[in-house]
Each structure stands twice: as structure tokens, then as C-alpha cells.
Amino acid sequence: MDTIPTQTNIDPKHKKSKISFDMLVHAVRDAWHRFPVTVVYIAYLALWSVIQIIGDFFGDDNLVASLWYLGSMGVPLSLAVYLWCEYLRRPSRLPMVIANLLLVADCICIFCFESSLGMAWNVGRGAMFAALAVAIIFIPSRSPMAWNFSNSQVTGLIIAAAFGWAFMLALGAIFMTINGLFGLDIWKPMACAQAVCAGSVPAVIFLHLIPRRDESERDEKAFFATKFQCGTAKYFFLMVTVIYMAILYVYGFKILFTWELPRGIVSLSVTGLTAAVFVTLFFLEGVRRTHPTDSLTLKAIRVLPVAMIPLLVLMSVAVLYRIGEYGLTVSRLYVLTFNLWCYGVFIYLMVRRPRIYNAVAISFAVVFLATSIVPYFNFTTLSDVMMQRKLRERLVELGFTEFPVSEEAFIPEFERLDSRDRMDLRSIVKELDRHGNQSGLDGIIEPSLYTGHNSVIYSYRNDNEGSAQKSVDLNYQKSDVSIPDGFRKVDQLNEYMSKLDVDNRNGAISLGGTEFLLPADSLIHLSDSVYEPVILHAASGTPDTVFVAERISFYYVPATWSGKREVTSLDIYGYKFTR
């Protein structure tokens, strides 16, 4: 009898691509032997997620924040150390110990001082996370192996994300079916299962798919992109990027011929296009390696960096105009730095042969990190110092010599300013008022001038600017709501509306399929947070349906720029009663 021959000499890539239970077991073993510290952090994140879900241990306190930060930063930090040490042929033990000690020290700082650290610390941590993400995908090498590694990492991320979404959808469908058939409230088990299966399992699969250095070196000259990869790069990424670029060129010619300054949103648009160009060039490199004579690919690789230079000039004009007009804020400082970095990178891509794309990504991480993490010399701190100096100078020009400026002394001078000067002063205050307990305005003006949306600086408008915005937050704090006499059916509703034109149909809002009238002009006069439930009547006038509002919160503008009354951010909760 014939026997089935056994398969020998299995290609490691083929072994990794087989989806089976054995593959998952092998993935866990491989990840543990190669990245043990990273696997520990992944398991810690899964366990901490389950503890929070089961114990309803939610909150914004420093302990919770520090524990979340330990796991979420520990995973990319440990993985980046392993990968860079492996590809640089350096032992990883000492760098790993140092990196984890620094991480633990940062967690202790969050636990002890999070409420007083300020925005600069948060921006610095965000820059560190971005730098670690870059370090995981791009390795420090000039050989073709570096692009192969990055391409494999991107593919692995896509596969892991697909697994995560598949687990999420499958578990959601299973638990919703159980809830629908048996009426069991099992959201906690579902959330725990999703945290483990849709979070930890895909992460381990991604670790398993990371190529080793010897694999990348072996495939350095044998890379061939699939037809799908080539088609996606040429006919999706490239086409979308060209259309995006053409739109910006049309806008550039428009302002050139009309001789007007570009809008501020141009900076955001050019930033998005820059990202699209980098992604397109990265994937076109795979097409070039597979088809070295493909004319469309070769032309795109040459033309795209050159075509970006005029748009970068457009971005420079926009951001420099905003800086000259409104001052140098932290966001504009970052945009200006990004703009200058783009000049250098695209000039590099124009003249460099061959192009090393991982150097572009690593340089971005270095610049972002260097401008965000240095204490007292990061962009956030420097911007705050400049804005505080500018605010003090403006107040001195108004005649103030003693600080902090009191509300009684400030209001008369503020009302004498023209519209433009008030808006300029308000923009400075808003830029500095973002640090919580350690506000950038401490010692300059009293908190009553800028605390809350109804404060003097935020809410004041003159006749040309529109009426003051008022905040309404009403909450019926008793545990029960009485059912009106004669009503038999009740529906519990919670609705949110971003914007409502009060003058349109007398401010009617749709709740549960029925139009109700919202008496915004009357509700703004209810100042107490405890009140009797407000009854809203149907817009049609029928007495058979009413809505009893248990909670109402919104912002009300009696007169917008166009002269209309407007309600924004309406959040209403209550009960719809029907006879």
C-alpha cells in the first residue's frame, strides 16, 4: 500500500503563513523565545484589561494612568530594543535593563505628579511612542535588506490587524446571539474575551511574523512583489496621490492668479499629501525591484519628490502668514519644523541614488523626539514662555503693572479694545489655558477671567462678533421620575445633537421619532443644577405625547454671526410618554 510522503525542508515563510492551531502554538513559542519581555508586557496588558473590566476599575486617577502607561509603552519599547540590537548585532540585555528602568521611573512620575506635569510631558511621551513605532518598522541599515524588513513589518501589521478585527467581530456576534436568545447580560465576559483574543493573540502573531536578520539577508536580492502588491501601488496609491496633488495645484494656481494669501488649512492638506507621497514611494520601491524597467514606476519615483517642492512653498507661505498674524504657538512651531524637514527630505530623495526610505522615517522620529522630549527646551515649553511674555507685554500696554490682573481691573480695559485686539488676546489666553492644575496663566491673570465657557474672556462678544455663548447643564438628581396621569407607554431615550438652528421650526428636535419643542430661551435662565424635570411638548401640538427630560446640557448662542439663534452640543436624556 502506498504511503503519503512526508514533507521535508519546509520554507520558514510557508510555515509562518499556514493558519492552524499548530501555527498559533508555534507563534507563542517563537515569540516567547525571541521577545520574552515583550510577551510579558502583552500578557500584563491583557490581565490589566480583564481586571478593569471585571472590577469596573475605571477612572482617571494617577494609579490607573500609570498602570496603563506601563503596558502600552512597555510593548513597543521592549520590541524596539530587541529588534535594533538584533540587527546591529549587539547584546540586548543591558539596553533592555536600562530602557525598563527608565520606563518604571516615568510610571512613578505619572503616579506621583501626573496632575501637575503639564502638556509638555504628554507631548514628549507621544513623541516617544511615535519614535518607537518607527523603530519597530524601520531598522538602521542602508542595505536593501532594510526595505525588505520594513515591507515584512507592514505586511505583518496588516495580517495582525485582520486577525484582531476577525476575532472582534466573531466574538461580538457570538455574545450578541447568546444575549438575544437567552437574555443574558454578558458584556463583561465578551469584553474580556475581546481584550485577550482581539488584542493579545494578534500581537503575538505579529511578533511571530517579524523576520530575523538572517532571513532578511537571505532574501535581500530575491524579493519579488506580487501582482496584487504591484497593482495596488501603481493603480491605487499612486492614482489617489496624483489626484490629491492635482487638487492642491489647482488651489495654488487659483491664489496665484487672484493674488490672495493661502488659507490655514493648506498646511494640513499639504501634510496629508506628504504622508501619501511617502507611502506611495515606499510601495513603488517594491514595484521597481520586481520590474526594474517599468516606466510608470520610474517616472513616478523621479517626479513625485520634485512636484512636492512648490506645494511645500505654498505650505511655508501659509504657516508663516499665520505666525506673523497670530503668533508662534506650539502647533505652528511643529508645523514649521515639519515643513523645513520636508524640504530636506524631498531634496534628498531627488539627488540620492539609491534612495534609502528607512532613513526618511528614522530622521522624522529623531526630529520629532528631539523637539519634544528635552526638558525646558522642547517646543511646548518654549512656545508657552513666548506666549506668556507676549501676554504680559499686552497687559503692560493696557496699563497694568501688578500681576495677577484682577477681574475688576481687567473688564473695563478689555471692553475698550476693538474686535481684533480682543480676539488676539483671547487666542493667547486659550493657547495658555490647557494645563489643568498647572495653567500657563497662573500669576498673570486671575482664574475667574478664563475659567469656564461663561468666563469674561471666552464668552465676551461685541455687537459685531455676535452674542455671548451660554452654557446650560441641568440635571434632575432624584432617583425616580413620576409618570404623568393618563400615559401608558414609556420609552427611555438619550440623544445627542451637534448643532440645532433654534429659529428653524421653533427649535424642534426629534426624540424617538417625534418632534418636540426645545425652549432654549427659557432653559438658559434655570441656574440651579437641581430642578424639577422639564416637560417638552410635541411640535404638532398633540397632547398625546410628551417628553420628560431628566438631564439637559447644551451651549446656547442667542445670535450667531449670521444673526440666528443656535444650540450646539445638545445632550438630552429622559423619557417619552405616550397615551
N, C-alpha and C positions, 0 to 999 in steps of 0.2 A: 504494500500500500504506500502511495506517495505521501510524503510528509511536507508540510508547509515550511519552506526555508525560512530561517531566522534572518532578520535584517541586521547587518553589521555596519560599522563605520557611519553612524548616523551623523549628519551635519548638525552641529550645535544650534544653528539658526533654525533648522527644521524642527529640532527637538523643542525649542522655545515656542514655536508657532503652533504646536498641537494643543488644542483646547481639551483638557480632560482633567479628571481628579488627580491623576499622577502628575500632571503638569503643575497643578496648584501646590501639591506636596513638595515637588522639586523646587518650585519657586520660593516657598517658605524656607526650605533648607539652604538654597543658594543665597537668598537674601540674608539669612542669619549668619552664614559663614563669611560672607563678604562685607556686609554692613551691619554688624551686631548692634552698635549704638543707635543707628537709625531705626532698626526694628524695635528696639526698646522704647524709643520715643513714640513710634507709631502705636505700639501696644498701650503706652501710657495715655496717649490721646484718646484711644478707644475706651479705655477704662474710665477716664475722667468724664468723657461724654456720657457714658452709662450712669455714672454716679450722679451727674447733674440732672439727667432725665428722670431717673427713678426717685431721687430725693427732692425734686423740684428746687434744686440748689441754684437758683438763678439770681443774678444781681450784678451790680456794677462796682462792688466793693473791691478793694485792692487785692485781697486774697484770691478772689476768683479771676481777676485780670492777670495776676502774676502766674497762676497755675495754667491758664490758657496760653499765656505767652511762652512759658517754658516748653510746652509741647509743640506749638505751632512754629516756633523759631528753632527748636532743637532738631526737628526733622531736616530742614534744608541745610542747617549749619553743619551737622554731622555728615550728611551726604556730600556736601561740597568739599569738606576736608578730606574724606575718603577718596573722592574722585581725583582731586588735584594732586594729592600725594601719590596716588597710583600712577597717574600719567606723567608726573615729574620724577617717578622712581625714587620717592623719598619715604622713609618710615612715617606712619601716621599717628603713632602712639602719643608722642609729645605734643604735636599740634592739636590733637583731639582733646587732650587733658586741658591745655590752655584755653581752647575755644569753649569747652564746657564750664570751666571755672568762670570765665567772663560772662557766660550766659546766666549762670546761677547768681553772680553778683548783680547783673542787670535785673533779674527777677526780684532780688531782695530790695533793690531800689524802687521797683514798681510797688512792692508790698508796703514799703515804709513811706514813700514820698510821692506816689502817683498823682495825687490831687494837687501837688504844688510844683510838678516838674515843668509844666508849660508845653507849648506847641512844639518848640524846637526838639524836644526829646522824642515826641511822636513822629515828627518828620524824619529824624535820624534813624529811628527804628524801621520806618517804612523804606528808607533808602538802603538800609542793611538787608532787609528782606528781598528787595529788588536785586541787589548785588549777588545775594546767594542764589536766587533763581537763575541769574545769568551764569553763575559759576557752575551750576548743575548741567546746563545745556551746552556751554561753550568751554572748551579746555584751552590752556595756554600752549598752543603749538602752531607752528607755521606750515607744517606738512599737510598734504591732502587728507591725512588721517583725521585732522581736526574737523573738517567739514563732514566726513563720514560719521564721526561720533555725534555731532550736533543733529544730523539728519536722523540718526537712530534714536536719539533722545526725543526729538519731536514726534516721531512715529510712536515711540513708547508712551508718551503722554496722551496721544490720541487714543491708543488702544486702552490705556488705563481709564481714561475718561469715559470711553464707550462701555467698559465693564461697570463703572460706577453708575452711569445712567441706567444701564440694563438692570442692575441689582435694585436701584431705587424704584424703578417702575414696576418691576416684578413683585417686590415686597409690598409696595403700595397697593397693587391690585389684589394680592392675597389677603392682606389685612382688611381692606375695604370690603371684600367679599364676605369675610368672616363677620364683620360688623353688620353688614346688610342682612345676612341670613340669620344670625343668632343674636343680634342686638348687643354684642359685647363691646364695651368701650376699651379698646386695647391699643390706644395710641402710644402709650409708653413702651410696650414691647416692640411695636412697629418702629418707633424712633430709635430704640436700642439696636434692633437688627439692622436698620439702615446705617447707623453710625459705624457698625462693625463691617457689614458686608459691602456697603457702598462707599466706605471710607478707607478702612484698613486693608481689605483684600485688594482693591485696585492699586493701593500704594505699594504693597508687596509685589504685585505683578510688575509694576513699573521698575522696581529695584531689580527684579529678575531679568528684565529685558535690557538693562544697561549693558552695553558691550564692554568687554575687558580690553585692555590695551593691546594684547596680542591679537585679538580678533580684529580690532580696527586697523592694526598694521598689516595683517594678512590680507584684508580686503581693500587696502589703500589704492591699489591700481586695478581692482577688479569690480569697481562699482558700476552698476547699470540701473538707471531708474526705469520703473515700469512704464508701460504706455499710459496708464492712468495718471501716474505722477507727472509725466511729461505733458499730457493734455491739460491737467489741472493747472500747472504752472503757466503754460502758454495761453490757454484759452479761457481761463477764469481769473487767476491773479493778475496776469498782465493786462487783460482787457479791462477789468474793473479799475486798475490803477491808471490806465491811459484815459478812461472816461473821467475819472476823478480829477486827473491833471488837466484835462481839456476844460473842465468847468472852471477851474481856478485861473487858467489862462484867459478865458473869456472875461472873467471878472477883472483880471489885471488890465486887459486892453480897454475895458469899459472905464475904469477910473483913470487910465492914462489919457483917453480922449476927452473925458469930461473934466479932467484936472481936479479931481477931488481926492481926499485922503481915504485910505482903506479903513474899513470897519475893524473893530477889535476882534471880532470872531474870525478874521482871516488867520490870526496866529493859531487858533485851534484847528482850523481847516488844513493849514499847511503842516501842522504837527501830525495830523491824521494821515495826510498824504505821505509824509516822510516815513512813517511806520509801514504804510502799504508798499512803498518803494523798496524798503529794506527786506520785507517778507518776499516780495516778488523776485528781487535779485538773488536771495538765498535759494529759492526753489529753482530758479532758472539756472543756477550753477549745476544742479543735478542734471538738467537737460543738456547743458554744454558738455558735461563729462560723458554722457551717454551718446550724444550726437554732436561731435566737435565741429561739424561743418553746417549745422543748422543756422541758416541766415537770419531768421526772425529772432532767434535767441541771441545771437552775437550782436545784432543791431540794438536790441533792447538793452543788453548789458552795457553797451557803449553810450547809448543815448540817454537813458534814464538819469544817471548822475548829472549830466550836462544840463538836462531840461529842468532839474530842480533848482539850479542857481538863481534864475530870475524870480522864482517863487520865494526863495529864501530872502531875496532883496525886498520883495513885497511884504514878507513877514517882518523884516527888520524895520521897515518904514512904519508898519502898524504898531509894533511894540514900542518903538522909540517915541512915536507920537503920544501914545498913552502914558508913557513915563514922563514926558515933558509936560503933558496936560494935567495929570492927576497924581504924579509922584511915583517913587520907586517902591512898590510893595513887594512882598516876598514872592508872590506868584509871578509878577512881571520880571523879577530878578531871575527866577528859574527859567522862564520863557526866553529871556535874552541869552542866558547861558546856553540853553538848548539850541538856540538859533546859531550862535557862534560855533558850537560843536558841530552842527550840521554842515557849516561851511567847510570846516576842516575835513570831515569825513567824506563828503562828496568830492572834494578836490583830491583826496587820497584815492578814492575809487576811480577817478578819471585818469590818474597818472600811474597807479600801481599795477604791475603785471608780475605774477598773478595776484588777483585780489584775495585778501585774507579776511573773510567775513567775521570770523570769531573775534578778530582784533577790534572790529567796529563795536560789537556788543560789549566786550570787556572794557573798552575805553568809555562807553556810556556809563557802565556801572561804576567805574573809577571816578568819573567826573561827578556823578550824582552823589556818590558816597562822600567824596572829598568836600563837597559844598554843603553837606547836610549833617555830618557827624562830628566835626571838630567843635569842641565846647567854646562858646563865646565868639567864635569866628565863622559859624555857619550862617547860611543865608537868612534863616528865620530870625536869629538874634540880631544880625546886622541890620536887617530891614526894620525890626522893632525899634532899635536905637535911633535910626534915621527918622522914623515916623514920630517917635516921642520928641525928638529935637524939633521937628517941623511943627508939631502941635504946640509946644512951649513957645516957639517963635511967633506963631499966630496969636496965641493968647497975650503975649507981651505987646504985640502990635495993637491989640484991643485995649491995652492999658492995665492989664493985670500984672501985679508984681509979687503977690503972695499965692503960694500953692499949698494944698489943692484949692482950686477955684470953687467957691460955693455956688449953690443953685441960685440964691437970691442975687448975687452979683453977676452971674453969667447970663440969666434970661434977658435982662434989658439990652445988653450988648449984642446978644445973639439975634434978637428981633430987629435990631437996626441994620443988620447985614443984608445985602441983596441976595437974590436967589442963588446965584453962582457961588458966592462965598460960603453960604450956609451949606450947600451941597458938598463943597470941598471939605469943610470942617467935619461934616457928618461922615464922609468917606474915610477920613483919618481915624475918627473915633471907632467906626465899625472895624477897620483893619486891626486896631489895637485891642479891641474888646472881644477876644476869642480865647482867653487863657483860663477861664474858670475862676478859681480862687486866687490865682496869681495874675491878675489882669495887667495888661500893659498900660492901663490908665491910672493905676494906683499912684497917688501922690501928685497927680496933675489936675484932675477934676474930681468932684465928689461923685460917688456911685449913683446917687439919685438922678444924675443928669443922663445916664446911659443905661441904667438897669431896667430891662423890660421894654417891650414894644410900645408901651404908652409913656415912656420917658420923654423928657423935653427934646433931646437931640434927635431921637428916632422918629417921634410922632409929629414934630412941628412941621407945618407947611404954611406958606403964604398963599394968597389968592391965586397966584399964577401956578403954584405947584399942586394944587388940589387940597382937599380937606384931610385932617388927621386920621390916620388909621387907628381904629379902636379894637381892643381885644375883648372877647366875650367868652367866659368859661363858667358855665352854670352846671351845678351838679346836685341832684336830689339824693341826699345821703341816707335816707331811710331804707330799710331792707325790703319794703313791700310797696306796691302801687295799687290803690283801690280801683276796682273795675266800675266804670260808670254804669248807672242804672239803665237797664234795657238792652245792654250789649251782651252778646252771647259768644262771639268768636274773637280770638285774640292771636295776633302774630307778633313775635319778638323780632325787631329789626335794628340793625346797626349799619348806617350808611355814611359814606364819605364822599364829598364833592369838592373838587379843587377850586372851582370858580363858579359864581352864580350872579347873574345880572338881576339885581333886585327890581329894576324898572320893567323888566320883561315879564309880563303876566303877573304883575304884583309880587314878584319873588316866589312864584310857585316852585315847589320841589317835589320830586317823585319819590314816594316811600311805599314800597310793596305794591307798585303798580297803580297807585292812587296819587293824584296831585294835591298837595297840601300847601297852604299859605304860610310863609315864614315871616312873622312880624319883626324884622330885624331892627327897625327904628325903635320899637318898644323894648326889645330884649336888651339893648345896649344900656338901658337905664337901670337894669337889675344888677346891683353891685355886689350883693351878698352871694357867697358860694353855696349857701343852703337856701333852697326855695321850694315852694310847692310845685309839683310837676306842671309844666306848661302844656296846654292843650292846643294842638294845631287843628284847624278846621279845613275841610275839603274845599279846594278851589271852585268846585262846581256848585257849592252851596248846600249840598245834601247833608242832612243831619244824621244819616245812617252810618257814617264812617268818621272817626276822629283818631288823632294820633296823640298819645300821651308821652311827652318827651321826658325821659329820666336824666339825660345828660345832653347838653348842647355846648359846643365850643366852636368859635369861628373868629375871623378878623373881618371888620366892617369898615368900609371906606365910604363916607357919605357923598363924596364927589371925587371921581377919578379925574384923570387928565382930560377925558372927553366929557366930563360933567355928569356922568351916570353914577348911581349908587351901586356898590359891588360888595359881595360877600366872598371871601376866599377861605380855603382850608376848613370847610364846614364838616364837623364830625358830630353826628346826632345818633342817639341811642334811646330806644323806647319801645312802646307797644302800640300796634294798630288794632283798634277795636271796631268791630262790625256788628250791626244789629242782626 
